[in-house]
Amino acid sequence: MHQRSFLAIAAACAVIAITSCRSGGSGPEASAATMPSARVAVAQRGDISHMLTLAGQFQPYQVVDVHPKVSGYMKRINVDIGDIVHEGETLAVLDVPELKAQLQESAFQLKQSQEEIARAEHELRSAEAMDAAVHAQYVRLQQAAATRPGLIAQQELDDAQAKDLSSQAQVDAAKSAMAGAQQHAEAARSDNQRVQDLENYTTVTAPISGVVVWRYADTGALIQGGTGSNDQALPIVRLSQSSLLRLRIPVPEDDVKFVHEGDQVQVRVDAINRSFTGKIVRFTRDVNFETRTMETEVDVDNKDLSISPGMYANTALELASVKNVVTIPVEALVLNAQKQETVYALDPGNRVHIRTVQVGLQGSKLAEITSGLEPGYRVLIGGQDKYHDDEEVSSIVASAPASETVQESGGMIDLKAGASGGGQ
């Protein structure tokens, strides 16, 4: 009797347990346990920028080798390396004795030609006066012959007319002689000016303001004129315009498309512990075949000459940037079969919706979304191929930055590292 009762109670408990288990498996907890989970990030507003760091080198704005235009012996040189000179300042004086003789000769010829002009002017005035008198006499004879026919013999009239024509020819000849004298004087004046210019060239002046970076001649040396094609002719000095410098930056080929005139460049000169901001003023628009870089220049004011040509600088150039745009992690982007960028976005009910988006500037971690997604939307990051459209998921929000600055290095100069390396 007791055994039967025990069996009945055990069977009843088993039924209750089975019923209880079935009813519990169909509740919300079991549904949540079977729902797939997904890591998501929230679309935010932020900034993305690309910064290119490069090593640049300072160059003089201009470098001029100063040659004399005449050959001669160095009489005096007034400057040495490191001297600061101004435009028009006398650098050196040459001694060319033969030029002095040529200048005297040309001056004599000029004076002689001027005397020829004075003589020609006197002869012209004399011829014109004689012509006027002869012509007046001929006119009077004509008038008398017309008033009283037969009074003046025809032979006399013919002789007067011949004299009148002859005096006019003498006037024309005197005018021609005057023009010849003037032309001769002009040639003499030009020759005198030419020799005078050569004499002036014996004083060598600075064509620009700058610094004497090298001196090639000493007092007493024979200096060859720089007007020929003789490669052996050395200059007197070399001038460097260092008050304004060119900072030359080799921009890699892939970044050439981002370079524009007026772009700002952050410059750091470690040798003098100085930082400043410059602007791109010119670039070659030509990529070097060997280095695959394009020379880009920043003009740097250096009136205090604190920066010496040849110094290095580390520069940072902002290639591209966007401000206050919608950004999402790059992991959220998926390229579909039509080669379109898409994201797997969640609606408020945690259902997946595949949306086509337009991507703007892209960094290493973040991408700009120009259309197709608004701030606040959650997007799946990673493993999107495991999910399908309209699928309900359990989201796990991952923290992601809203802004990013991408640093690209094209080579930097570390003076401290170079110094320590040289001491080993």
C-alpha positions in Angstrom: 0.0 0.0 0.0 2.7 2.4 0.9 4.8 1.4 -2.1 1.9 2.2 -4.5 1.4 5.6 -2.9 5.0 6.5 -3.3 5.1 5.6 -7.0 2.0 7.7 -7.7 3.5 10.7 -5.9 6.8 10.3 -7.9 4.9 10.1 -11.2 2.9 13.2 -10.4 6.1 15.2 -9.6 7.7 14.1 -12.8 4.7 15.4 -14.8 4.7 18.7 -12.9 8.5 19.1 -13.6 8.1 18.4 -17.3 5.2 20.9 -17.5 7.2 23.5 -15.6 10.2 23.2 -17.9 8.1 23.5 -21.1 6.3 26.6 -19.8 9.6 28.2 -18.8 11.3 27.7 -22.2 8.7 29.7 -24.1 9.2 32.9 -22.0 11.1 36.1 -22.8 14.3 34.9 -21.1 14.6 32.0 -23.5 14.0 34.3 -26.5 16.8 36.7 -25.3 19.1 33.8 -24.9 18.7 32.7 -28.5 18.9 36.3 -30.0 22.3 37.1 -31.7 24.4 39.9 -30.1 26.3 42.5 -32.1 28.9 45.2 -31.4 27.7 48.6 -32.5 29.1 52.1 -32.5 27.1 55.4 -32.5 27.4 57.8 -35.4 28.7 61.1 -34.0 29.7 64.5 -35.1 33.5 65.2 -35.2 36.5 66.2 -37.2 38.9 64.2 -39.4 42.2 65.6 -40.6 45.3 64.2 -42.4 48.6 65.7 -41.2 51.8 65.0 -43.2 55.1 65.5 -41.3 58.2 66.1 -43.4 61.8 67.3 -43.1 62.6 70.4 -45.0 65.7 72.4 -45.6 66.3 76.2 -45.7 67.8 77.7 -48.8 68.7 81.3 -49.6 66.0 83.1 -51.6 68.7 84.1 -54.1 72.4 83.2 -54.5 74.5 85.4 -56.8 78.1 84.9 -58.0 79.4 88.5 -58.5 81.7 88.8 -61.6 83.2 92.0 -62.9 82.4 92.9 -66.5 86.0 93.8 -67.3 89.3 92.1 -66.7 91.9 93.7 -64.4 94.0 93.5 -61.3 92.3 93.6 -57.9 93.1 97.0 -56.5 91.0 96.8 -53.4 88.4 94.3 -52.0 86.2 95.7 -49.2 84.3 92.6 -47.9 85.0 89.1 -46.5 82.9 86.0 -45.7 80.1 86.7 -43.3 79.9 90.4 -44.1 76.4 91.8 -44.5 76.2 94.1 -47.6 73.5 96.2 -49.1 72.4 96.6 -52.7 74.7 99.1 -54.5 77.5 98.9 -51.9 81.0 98.8 -53.3 82.5 95.3 -53.0 85.8 95.7 -54.9 87.7 98.1 -57.2 89.8 96.9 -60.2 92.7 98.6 -61.8 92.5 98.7 -65.6 95.1 101.3 -66.9 94.2 100.8 -70.6 90.7 101.8 -70.0 91.8 105.3 -68.8 93.6 105.8 -72.1 90.6 104.6 -74.1 88.4 106.9 -72.1 90.7 109.9 -72.8 90.8 109.1 -76.5 87.0 108.7 -76.8 86.6 112.0 -74.9 88.9 113.7 -77.4 87.0 112.3 -80.4 83.7 113.5 -78.9 85.1 117.0 -78.5 86.4 116.9 -82.0 83.1 115.9 -83.4 81.4 118.7 -81.5 83.8 121.2 -83.1 82.9 119.7 -86.5 79.3 120.4 -85.7 80.1 124.0 -84.8 82.0 124.4 -88.1 79.2 122.9 -90.1 76.7 125.1 -88.4 78.8 128.2 -89.4 79.1 127.0 -93.0 75.3 126.4 -93.2 74.5 129.9 -91.9 76.9 131.4 -94.4 75.4 129.4 -97.3 71.9 130.4 -96.2 72.8 134.1 -96.1 74.5 134.0 -99.5 71.5 132.2 -100.9 69.1 134.7 -99.5 71.1 137.6 -101.1 71.5 135.9 -104.5 67.8 134.9 -104.5 66.7 138.5 -103.7 68.9 139.9 -106.5 67.4 137.5 -108.9 63.8 138.4 -107.9 64.5 142.1 -108.3 65.9 141.6 -111.8 62.7 139.6 -112.7 60.5 142.3 -111.4 62.4 145.0 -113.3 62.3 143.0 -116.5 58.6 142.5 -116.1 58.0 146.2 -115.5 60.1 147.5 -118.3 60.6 144.9 -121.0 64.0 145.1 -122.7 65.6 146.9 -119.8 67.4 143.8 -118.5 69.2 141.6 -120.9 68.1 138.0 -121.0 71.7 136.9 -120.5 71.8 138.8 -117.2 68.6 137.2 -116.1 69.9 133.7 -116.9 73.1 134.4 -115.0 71.1 135.5 -111.9 68.9 132.4 -112.1 72.0 130.2 -112.3 73.6 131.9 -109.3 70.3 131.5 -107.4 70.2 127.7 -108.1 73.8 127.4 -107.2 73.4 129.1 -103.9 70.4 126.8 -103.1 72.6 123.8 -103.9 75.3 125.1 -101.5 72.7 125.4 -98.8 71.7 121.7 -99.3 75.3 120.7 -99.2 75.9 122.6 -96.0 72.8 120.8 -94.5 74.2 117.5 -95.5 77.5 118.3 -94.0 75.7 119.4 -90.8 73.8 116.1 -90.6 77.1 114.1 -91.2 78.8 116.0 -88.4 75.9 115.3 -86.0 76.0 111.6 -86.8 79.7 111.5 -86.3 79.2 113.3 -83.0 76.5 110.8 -81.9 78.9 107.9 -82.7 81.7 109.5 -80.7 79.3 110.1 -77.9 78.2 106.5 -77.9 81.8 105.2 -77.9 82.6 107.6 -75.1 79.6 106.3 -73.1 80.7 102.7 -73.8 84.2 103.3 -72.5 82.9 105.2 -69.6 80.6 102.3 -68.6 83.6 100.0 -68.8 85.5 102.3 -66.5 82.6 102.3 -64.1 82.6 98.5 -64.1 86.0 98.6 -62.5 84.0 99.4 -59.3 82.1 96.2 -58.5 78.9 96.8 -56.5 76.5 94.4 -54.8 73.5 93.5 -57.1 71.4 92.5 -54.0 71.4 92.9 -50.3 72.7 89.8 -48.6 75.5 88.0 -46.9 79.0 87.3 -48.3 79.1 83.5 -48.1 82.4 83.1 -50.0 85.3 85.2 -51.3 87.3 84.1 -54.2 89.8 86.9 -54.8 92.5 88.8 -53.0 94.2 92.2 -53.6 96.6 92.1 -56.6 95.0 89.1 -58.2 94.2 89.1 -61.9 90.4 89.0 -62.3 88.8 87.8 -65.6 85.8 89.6 -66.9 82.5 87.6 -66.6 81.1 88.5 -70.0 82.6 85.5 -71.8 81.8 81.8 -71.7 85.1 81.0 -70.0 84.2 78.5 -67.2 87.6 79.1 -65.6 86.6 82.6 -64.6 85.9 82.8 -60.9 83.6 85.3 -59.3 84.9 87.9 -56.8 82.4 86.9 -54.1 79.2 84.9 -53.7 76.2 86.7 -52.2 73.3 85.0 -50.4 70.0 86.7 -49.9 69.4 85.3 -46.4 66.9 87.9 -45.1 64.3 85.9 -46.9 64.6 82.1 -47.1 63.0 79.3 -49.0 62.0 76.3 -46.9 61.9 73.4 -49.4 59.8 70.4 -48.5 59.7 67.2 -50.6 56.0 66.2 -50.8 55.5 62.5 -51.7 53.8 61.7 -54.9 50.6 60.3 -53.3 50.1 63.5 -51.4 50.7 66.0 -54.3 47.0 66.3 -55.0 46.4 67.8 -51.5 49.0 70.6 -52.0 47.6 74.1 -52.7 49.1 77.6 -52.6 48.3 79.3 -49.3 48.0 76.1 -47.3 49.4 76.5 -43.8 52.5 74.7 -42.7 53.6 74.2 -39.1 57.4 74.6 -38.9 59.7 73.6 -36.1 63.5 74.5 -36.2 65.1 72.5 -33.4 68.5 74.0 -34.0 67.3 77.4 -32.7 64.3 76.2 -30.7 61.9 78.1 -32.8 58.4 77.3 -34.1 56.2 79.3 -36.4 53.4 79.0 -39.0 54.1 79.5 -42.8 52.2 79.2 -46.0 52.9 77.4 -49.2 53.8 80.0 -51.8 54.9 77.8 -54.8 55.6 74.2 -55.9 57.2 72.8 -59.0 54.1 70.9 -60.3 56.6 68.3 -61.3 57.4 65.0 -59.5 61.1 64.0 -59.4 61.7 60.8 -61.3 64.1 59.4 -58.8 62.7 60.5 -55.4 59.0 60.5 -56.5 58.5 63.8 -54.6 57.5 67.3 -55.5 59.5 70.2 -54.2 57.3 72.6 -52.3 58.4 76.0 -50.9 57.5 78.2 -48.0 58.9 81.7 -47.8 60.3 82.5 -44.3 61.1 86.0 -43.1 64.6 85.9 -41.6 65.5 89.6 -41.2 67.4 88.9 -38.0 69.4 86.1 -39.8 68.7 83.7 -36.9 68.1 80.9 -39.4 71.2 79.9 -41.5 70.7 78.5 -45.0 71.3 74.7 -44.9 69.5 74.2 -41.5 66.8 71.5 -41.3 63.2 72.0 -40.1 60.5 69.6 -39.2 57.2 70.5 -40.8 53.6 69.5 -40.5 51.3 70.0 -43.5 47.5 69.5 -43.2 46.6 67.7 -46.3 42.9 67.5 -45.9 40.4 68.1 -43.1 36.7 68.2 -42.4 35.0 69.8 -39.4 31.7 68.9 -37.6 30.8 66.0 -39.9 29.1 62.6 -39.2 31.8 60.1 -38.4 31.7 56.3 -37.8 34.4 53.7 -37.4 35.9 52.4 -40.6 34.9 48.9 -39.5 31.3 49.8 -40.0 31.7 50.1 -43.8 30.8 47.2 -46.0 31.3 47.1 -49.8 28.3 45.4 -51.5 28.2 43.5 -54.8 27.5 46.8 -56.6 30.7 48.3 -55.2 28.7 50.6 -53.0 29.6 51.5 -49.4 26.9 50.3 -47.0 26.4 50.2 -43.2 24.3 47.8 -41.1 22.2 50.3 -39.0 19.9 49.4 -36.1 16.4 51.0 -35.7 14.9 51.7 -32.3 13.6 48.1 -32.1 17.2 46.7 -32.6 16.4 45.4 -36.1 19.2 45.5 -38.7 18.7 47.7 -41.9 21.3 47.7 -44.6 21.8 51.3 -45.8 23.8 52.7 -48.7 26.0 55.7 -47.6 28.3 58.2 -49.2 31.8 58.3 -47.7 33.9 61.4 -47.7 37.3 61.8 -46.1 38.5 58.6 -44.5 41.2 58.2 -41.8 42.8 55.1 -40.4 40.0 54.6 -37.8 37.1 56.9 -38.7 35.3 57.8 -41.9 33.2 60.8 -42.8 29.6 60.0 -43.9 28.3 62.7 -46.2 24.8 61.2 -46.8 22.8 58.2 -45.8 23.3 58.3 -42.0 22.4 60.8 -39.3 24.1 61.3 -35.9 22.8 59.0 -33.2 22.3 56.0 -35.4 23.9 52.8 -34.2 25.9 50.8 -36.8 27.3 47.3 -36.6 31.1 47.1 -36.4 32.7 43.8 -37.5 31.2 40.5 -38.7 28.4 42.1 -40.7 28.2 39.0 -43.0 26.7 37.1 -40.1 23.6 39.3 -40.0 20.8 39.9 -42.5 18.3 42.7 -43.2 15.5 43.1 -40.7 17.1 40.7 -38.2 16.6 41.5 -34.5 19.8 41.6 -32.5 21.0 42.4 -29.1 23.3 45.4 -29.3 26.5 45.9 -27.3 27.6 49.6 -27.7 31.4 50.0 -28.1 33.0 53.3 -27.3 34.5 55.1 -30.3 36.1 58.5 -30.7 34.3 61.2 -32.7 37.4 62.8 -34.2 40.7 61.7 -35.6 44.0 63.2 -36.8 45.9 60.9 -39.1 49.6 61.4 -38.9 51.6 60.5 -42.0 55.4 60.7 -41.9 57.5 61.4 -44.9 60.7 61.7 -42.8 61.7 63.8 -39.8 65.0 65.1 -38.6 66.0 64.3 -35.0 69.1 66.4 -34.2 69.5 64.8 -30.8 69.4 61.3 -32.2 72.0 62.3 -34.8 74.2 63.8 -32.2 74.1 60.8 -30.0 74.7 58.5 -32.9 77.7 60.4 -34.0 79.3 60.0 -30.5 79.2 56.3 -30.5 
